Amino acid sequence: MQGLSSNSDEKIMTVIALNPNGIRAYFKNSATEVKRMIAEYDPDIIIWNETKGNEKMQKEMQKAVDDVLEGKDWNGENRKYSWYWNNSERAAGRHGLCISIKTSLVPLIKSIKYGFCFENHKEPEGRLITLEFEKFSVVGLYAVNAGMSKCDRLQYKQEWLAKLMVHCEILESKGKGVIVM
């Protein structure tokens, strides 16, 4: 998606959302495609859905990313993107999300949320990250699946989506643009 600016002095921002179906395998098996996409679109923000990781896998996932993209040391130097991870508490499953943003973009530190903005805890399945910037907010999400057998998670999905709507309404009430992907 490319956002258009009404002010000709402002840069057009490029935001992309992808589902790698496991970020470690995607970066290992599709490194050329990842590099091509970054070179072609030069995205400012990338939302990666279904990273399939938990906290124990965090360093391994970051290493997979670093091996393909411009590397950086753990102090944040010499990297084109900063990474924000929301991993599932569970090791298995189709969960997890991360957002990579160009290092030239700096979110308001106190506004980085790994769950709904009105709750004081991390979302346990790693399905939501919100980065708030001076003029806009980005909500990266990997929505809940209701399940295939007799709607086993339909009620949970409906509750989650209702919370998402409140979350977005709160962000909109700040008078900034909100990008939801």
Backbone torsions as a table, in degrees:
resi	resn	phi	psi	omega
1	MET	NA	136.1	173.5
2	GLN	-115.2	126.1	177.3
3	GLY	-87.9	135.6	179.1
4	LEU	-97.8	140.4	-179.8
5	SER	-100.6	140.6	176.8
6	SER	-80.9	-16.4	179.6
7	ASN	-99.9	119.4	-175.8
8	SER	-65.8	-15.6	178.3
9	ASP	-82.0	-15.1	-177.8
10	GLU	-89.3	144.9	179.2
11	LYS	-75.0	143.8	172.8
12	ILE	-75.9	132.9	-178.2
13	MET	-101.0	137.8	178.2
14	THR	-109.7	125.6	179.7
15	VAL	-124.5	131.7	-179.2
16	ILE	-127.6	142.9	172.8
17	ALA	-122.0	133.9	-179.4
18	LEU	-134.4	150.7	172.3
19	ASN	-114.8	100.5	-177.6
20	PRO	-79.0	-9.1	-178.1
21	ASN	54.3	48.0	-177.4
22	GLY	109.0	103.5	-171.7
23	ILE	-70.0	-33.2	179.7
24	ARG	-64.5	-48.3	-179.8
25	ALA	-65.6	-39.3	-179.2
26	TYR	-61.9	-47.1	-179.2
27	PHE	-69.6	-31.0	178.1
28	LYS	-72.3	-46.1	-173.0
29	ASN	-90.5	-17.0	-175.5
30	SER	-128.4	32.9	-176.9
31	ALA	-56.3	-42.1	-179.8
32	THR	-63.1	-41.9	179.4
33	GLU	-65.5	-41.2	178.2
34	VAL	-60.5	-47.9	179.9
35	LYS	-62.8	-39.8	178.7
36	ARG	-63.2	-46.0	-179.1
37	MET	-61.9	-44.6	179.8
38	ILE	-63.7	-43.1	-179.9
39	ALA	-66.5	-40.8	-176.6
40	GLU	-72.9	-45.3	-173.6
41	TYR	-99.0	-19.9	-178.1
42	ASP	44.4	54.9	-174.5
43	PRO	-66.0	142.3	175.5
44	ASP	-79.7	-35.4	-178.4
45	ILE	-136.7	134.5	175.6
46	ILE	-127.4	126.5	174.7
47	ILE	-101.9	124.2	-179.3
48	TRP	-109.7	108.6	179.7
49	ASN	-90.0	154.9	174.2
50	GLU	54.3	59.9	-179.8
51	THR	-76.5	-18.3	177.4
52	LYS	56.9	58.9	178.5
53	GLY	-147.1	164.8	173.7
54	ASN	-130.6	-176.9	-176.3
55	GLU	-59.4	-35.7	-179.6
56	LYS	-66.2	-25.1	-178.8
57	MET	-93.7	-1.1	-171.9
58	GLN	-55.3	-50.4	-177.9
59	LYS	-64.8	-36.3	178.6
60	GLU	-66.0	-40.6	178.3
61	MET	-66.2	-44.2	179.8
62	GLN	-64.3	-36.9	177.8
63	LYS	-64.2	-40.5	177.8
64	ALA	-59.4	-41.0	177.8
65	VAL	-67.1	-47.6	-177.7
66	ASP	-63.7	-33.0	180.0
67	ASP	-66.2	-25.7	-177.2
68	VAL	-98.2	-46.2	-177.4
69	LEU	-94.5	173.1	178.5
70	GLU	-52.7	124.3	-177.8
71	GLY	-77.6	167.5	175.3
72	LYS	-153.0	155.8	173.3
73	ASP	-81.1	174.6	-175.1
74	TRP	-72.5	-4.2	174.9
75	ASN	-87.3	-2.5	175.8
76	GLY	89.0	14.4	-177.6
77	GLU	-92.4	147.0	173.8
78	ASN	63.3	35.1	176.3
79	ARG	-121.4	142.2	178.6
80	LYS	-78.5	-29.7	-177.2
81	TYR	-126.3	145.3	167.8
82	SER	-100.7	146.1	-173.9
83	TRP	-118.4	134.9	176.9
84	TYR	-122.6	118.3	-172.6
85	TRP	-111.0	137.7	169.3
86	ASN	-126.6	97.1	-176.6
87	ASN	-91.1	153.3	176.5
88	SER	-70.2	150.9	173.8
89	GLU	-70.6	-28.3	179.4
90	ARG	-86.3	149.0	-179.8
91	ALA	-75.9	-37.4	-176.6
92	ALA	-103.8	164.8	175.1
93	GLY	117.5	170.9	-178.3
94	ARG	-97.3	70.9	-175.7
95	HIS	-132.0	-178.4	173.7
96	GLY	92.4	147.7	-175.2
97	LEU	-154.4	146.4	169.0
98	CYS	-144.5	157.0	176.0
99	ILE	-124.7	130.0	172.6
100	SER	-110.1	135.0	179.4
101	ILE	-129.3	147.9	176.6
102	LYS	-58.0	142.5	-177.8
103	THR	-62.9	-17.6	177.0
104	SER	-74.4	-17.0	175.4
105	LEU	-92.5	129.5	-178.8
106	VAL	-124.9	112.8	178.1
107	PRO	-70.8	157.7	173.1
108	LEU	-69.1	113.3	-169.1
109	ILE	-54.1	-43.9	-176.9
110	LYS	-73.0	-5.5	-176.8
111	SER	-106.1	4.8	177.6
112	ILE	-75.0	121.2	-177.0
113	LYS	-122.9	137.1	177.1
114	TYR	-111.6	40.5	-179.4
115	GLY	175.6	-165.8	-179.3
116	PHE	-75.4	140.4	-172.8
117	CYS	-65.9	-16.4	-179.4
118	PHE	-99.5	2.9	175.9
119	GLU	-111.5	149.3	-177.5
120	ASN	-101.0	30.0	178.2
121	HIS	-143.8	160.7	179.0
122	LYS	-71.6	142.9	176.7
123	GLU	-71.0	120.4	-166.3
124	PRO	-67.2	-22.0	-178.8
125	GLU	-97.5	6.1	177.2
126	GLY	63.1	46.8	-173.8
127	ARG	-108.2	0.1	-172.4
128	LEU	-149.8	131.8	170.9
129	ILE	-136.9	134.4	174.9
130	THR	-123.1	125.9	174.6
131	LEU	-114.7	122.5	179.7
132	GLU	-103.8	132.5	177.4
133	PHE	-114.7	178.5	-177.4
134	GLU	-58.7	-42.9	-173.6
135	LYS	-109.9	-7.7	-177.6
136	PHE	-159.2	168.0	174.2
137	SER	-124.5	149.2	175.1
138	VAL	-118.8	127.0	175.8
139	VAL	-112.9	110.1	173.4
140	GLY	-95.1	131.8	-178.3
141	LEU	-143.6	154.3	171.9
142	TYR	-128.7	95.3	-170.0
143	ALA	-63.5	155.5	-179.7
144	VAL	-69.6	136.5	173.4
145	ASN	-89.5	136.5	-178.4
146	ALA	-75.9	-12.5	-179.2
147	GLY	94.6	164.3	-176.1
148	MET	-102.0	-22.1	-174.4
149	SER	-105.8	105.3	175.4
150	LYS	51.8	39.2	174.4
151	CYS	51.7	49.2	-176.5
152	ASP	-60.1	-22.0	178.8
153	ARG	-124.7	18.0	-177.2
154	LEU	-60.4	-44.9	-179.3
155	GLN	-64.0	-43.3	177.8
156	TYR	-60.6	-42.8	179.7
157	LYS	-62.5	-43.9	180.0
158	GLN	-62.5	-42.2	177.9
159	GLU	-64.5	-42.3	-179.5
160	TRP	-63.1	-44.9	-180.0
161	LEU	-66.4	-35.8	176.5
162	ALA	-63.7	-41.7	177.0
163	LYS	-63.6	-38.8	179.0
164	LEU	-61.5	-41.4	178.9
165	MET	-62.5	-43.3	177.5
166	VAL	-63.0	-44.3	178.4
167	HIS	-54.4	-49.1	-178.9
168	CYS	-67.5	-36.7	177.4
169	GLU	-63.7	-39.9	177.5
170	ILE	-63.2	-44.1	178.5
171	LEU	-63.0	-44.8	178.3
172	GLU	-61.7	-32.1	-178.1
173	SER	-66.9	-12.3	177.7
174	LYS	-80.6	-4.8	177.1
175	GLY	80.1	17.8	178.5
176	LYS	-111.5	161.5	172.7
177	GLY	-70.2	150.7	179.2
178	VAL	-128.0	123.4	176.3
179	ILE	-104.4	122.1	179.8
180	VAL	-117.3	122.8	-179.3
181	MET	-137.7	NA	NA
